[in-house]
């Protein structure tokens, strides 16, 4: 543990590197870019939520609106070998 203490005392007595003084500008510019990106992400998130709400509203209205009864028939007709066709003839 004393080796670690000696190492820290040596680091403490040395001056700070010159590159640390020039570090403030790029860090603050990066924070500003991150704030702008977060604001843009919020706008896009609101758009996605709005689109989802519109989809839910349209689906609900379409479900609740009365329409004609559903009628389906086979695309190519009843095959000749189908059991229901053989019994009907």
Secondary structure, 3 states (H helix, E strand, C coil): CHHHHHHHHHHHHCCCCHHHCCHHHHHHHHHHHHHHHHHHHHHHHHHHHHHHHHHHHHHHHHHHCCCCCCCCCCCCCCCCCCHHHHHHC
